[in-house]
Amino acid sequence: MLEHKEIVGEVKVIVFRLKDEEYGVEVNQVKSIEKLEHITRVPRTPKFVKGVINLRGVVTPIIDLRNRFELEESVYSESTRIIIVAVGELEVGLIVDAANDVIDIAVDAIEPPPEVVGGVEAAYLRGVAKLDKRLLILLNLDKVLSTEEIKQLDAIEG
Amino acid sequence: MDMNQYLDMFIEESKEHLQAINANLLLLENDPGNITHVKEIFRSAHTLKGMSATMGFEDMASLTHEAENVLDLIRNQKLTINSDIMDVIFHSVDLIEGMVIDITEGGDGSADVSIPVKKLRSIVAGDFSAELEIAAAVAVEEEAPVVEQAVVGENELDDYALMVLKQSKELGNQLMWIKVTLNENCLLKAARAYMVFDQLESMGEVIKTKPTVEDIENERFETSFEIAYVTMQSEEKIRNTILNISETHDVKIDPIQLKEASAPAPVVAVPSESASEVKKAPEVQQATARKQAAGGKTIRVDIDRLDILMNLFSELVIDRGRLEQLAKEIGKSELHETVEHMSRISGDLQNIILTMRMVPVEQVFNRFPRMIRDLQKDLNKKVNLEIIGAETELDRTVIDEIGDPLNHLLRNSLDHGIESPADRKKAGKPEEGTIVLRAYHSGNHVFIEVKDDGAGINKERVLKKAIERGIVNPANADSMSDKQIHELLFAAGFSTAEVISDISGRGVGLDVVKSKIESLGGSVGVDSVRGQGTTFLIQLPLTLSIISAMLVQVQDEKYAVPLSSIIETAVFKKDQIMMAHRQKVIDFRGRVVPLVSLQDIFQVPVSDAAVDEDEVAVIIVRKGEKMAGLVVDSFIGQQEIVLKSLGKYLVNVFAISGATILGDGQVALIIDCNALIK
């Protein structure tokens, strides 16, 4: 589960909040953090796909992470952010409750994820990092952005 | 010094110079006395030499150096060009092209240049007969079938035979080079050969055989033998006669071309000789003149940078939209005027950026004259390629893709459309065929036409083959229109075998052409009149990235419907809507058209502001013959939109083909009408 090979020493992560927990994504996977703007709904896509936005001329799909992780929905607020992440050829925006921190985590501090953490399926997680009193959940973006579910949906519709 | 950083530039410029050399060589071939072409070629060759030497591509430098020496002599009128010298230069250019391709692919650009270098040197030394011997030796060594075919008859015949042929030709006889292949398991080869000769003698005169008659009589040949033959009969008749003899497998007949220039004597510095066989090509010259006029100064820009520029610009457009809105709200006239001015300027800017991606089709067309030149030599046909409208512009992305399909169509026209000079003469046509390659704009499309004045499509044969291949049900065959039969050429199963080429040949690989063009959002059709020729017409969108669309409103959401699929827009009263099988339909010009509610199909949330009106706005769209009416709330208007993909994450979204960014910065989805019509 842990990919020690590619992380040596410290990893820099962007910290964001979802419900009452803190999550992290590696900074090199993050392209930018945007404020919420108009999202164009794309019909007949899974519920967690909120639609697409115009990101400096590039049409970028947006996923609501709360929906993705099957957490309860909340109303978007002033602090709601879209974290634009890029994994391979995929470029996707993630809606999170707030994003406001960049920290370094020692690789040693990362532990494999427990089977269930805050309701989020373990497959989406890369590990958990303990920092003083904070508990940071590191996301496995490959899994989060897997297009499998969309394809499944496609198959049903088709 | 690290040369890598210059490599891209080197490759690009080399290609450009090679293109220029090729184009000018073709012009020179048609107009050998014109020194300006030589000067152009010399200049390009000189630059190439310098560049390749600087970059350390020694073989290329030495070859261009030798070519330059030859060109220098021609330029200073110390040497007169003839077709043999042309061939050597063409060959050298091909070699250099090969090197550049090698370099492009990461190779070191080395190649064996000794033979062309030797040839070029011998030209300079005036020792051309030696060169000819080398050429002959090379031809034998390489055993390139193409080369062999190109000189069919010539090398095989001695002076006496040539004289006989020449005289026979003057008497109106056909000169043929016949290659007869017997079945592999033929038992009495010599007897079969005898029967062939017997038949042939009855209709004409056998001038020469290969191998010799003696060898043939003693069965000292494999399965095939060749004959130089003079007759008053048609090629078709000869072919059938020979094929009627049992155990003959194949007959290949090529007309023997007698060229004055190919007289065995060396032809260095003999002027006018080759001039007699050249023809003027005013069309080509015109095209070049236009090119030079339109050329001007240019700068090369990476296409990615243009993409970035376009994206940045759409950002600007968004801000412009906001400013316009703000100015309206604030209502201050100075602000209003400034914003208006800015809008106008940015509109012009937008046009420029879009047109920056447009390149003349010339870029692609340029390579065809050379291809046709070589091919007509190989096929022993005479053809004049007319290029019209080379200045027509197309989006860069389309240009890059269109070359192969066009190449295919042109080859097809030359190979199977244009008849041999003998056949043409018999049909009362000029010996030289014409292929017209024409490009023009019309509306939002670019049309490219490949038209030949050849034999046309033989419908019966096409149909027969299609039935054999199971593409057409024999029961339907009689009811098929000409157009439908012609379309069969594009059917997938039609392309697979070479066997096709002995019928009409039109089928070879045309399905590939069709799918390629369709992948570019275009279409291709064919029209043919038997005996008069065939025309392929390609229709392409002006660009892949900008389309005209109708913007519509559905509740709070906006969608774009491509104009290409819209027949018209209409407003219907609610009581005009009828029900058929629980499906809402309308009567549109006498046709019952089903209605599709975008709100239902896209599950659009109902807006608070929605009011129930007693009229419905409908867009009538079509997919082939089928129609449907898309029900929307209102039409916003027609607009040019920039096509954007939804990205890799959202693939195959139902009935959505992409997205675009509107003036206010929001994304609007583009409706794929084809998916909505079942």
HADDOCK unambig.tbl for C-alpha pairs under 7 A between the chains (distance, minus, plus):
assign (segid A and resid 38 and name CA) (segid B and resid 666 and name CA) 6.67 0.50 0.50
assign (segid A and resid 40 and name CA) (segid B and resid 667 and name CA) 5.89 0.50 0.50
assign (segid A and resid 40 and name CA) (segid B and resid 668 and name CA) 6.88 0.50 0.50
assign (segid A and resid 43 and name CA) (segid B and resid 602 and name CA) 5.17 0.50 0.50
assign (segid A and resid 43 and name CA) (segid B and resid 603 and name CA) 6.74 0.50 0.50
assign (segid A and resid 44 and name CA) (segid B and resid 602 and name CA) 6.79 0.50 0.50
assign (segid A and resid 44 and name CA) (segid B and resid 654 and name CA) 6.74 0.50 0.50
assign (segid A and resid 53 and name CA) (segid B and resid 667 and name CA) 6.15 0.50 0.50
assign (segid A and resid 54 and name CA) (segid B and resid 661 and name CA) 6.83 0.50 0.50
assign (segid A and resid 54 and name CA) (segid B and resid 665 and name CA) 6.67 0.50 0.50
assign (segid A and resid 54 and name CA) (segid B and resid 666 and name CA) 6.30 0.50 0.50
assign (segid A and resid 54 and name CA) (segid B and resid 667 and name CA) 5.93 0.50 0.50
assign (segid A and resid 56 and name CA) (segid B and resid 311 and name CA) 6.63 0.50 0.50
assign (segid A and resid 56 and name CA) (segid B and resid 312 and name CA) 6.79 0.50 0.50
assign (segid A and resid 56 and name CA) (segid B and resid 315 and name CA) 5.81 0.50 0.50
assign (segid A and resid 57 and name CA) (segid B and resid 311 and name CA) 4.66 0.50 0.50
assign (segid A and resid 57 and name CA) (segid B and resid 312 and name CA) 6.73 0.50 0.50
assign (segid A and resid 57 and name CA) (segid B and resid 314 and name CA) 5.99 0.50 0.50
assign (segid A and resid 57 and name CA) (segid B and resid 315 and name CA) 6.14 0.50 0.50
assign (segid A and resid 59 and name CA) (segid B and resid 644 and name CA) 6.74 0.50 0.50
assign (segid A and resid 59 and name CA) (segid B and resid 645 and name CA) 6.97 0.50 0.50
assign (segid A and resid 59 and name CA) (segid B and resid 646 and name CA) 5.96 0.50 0.50
assign (segid A and resid 60 and name CA) (segid B and resid 646 and name CA) 6.90 0.50 0.50
assign (segid A and resid 60 and name CA) (segid B and resid 647 and name CA) 6.79 0.50 0.50
assign (segid A and resid 89 and name CA) (segid B and resid 648 and name CA) 6.96 0.50 0.50
assign (segid A and resid 90 and name CA) (segid B and resid 648 and name CA) 5.75 0.50 0.50
assign (segid A and resid 90 and name CA) (segid B and resid 649 and name CA) 6.01 0.50 0.50
assign (segid A and resid 147 and name CA) (segid B and resid 649 and name CA) 6.45 0.50 0.50
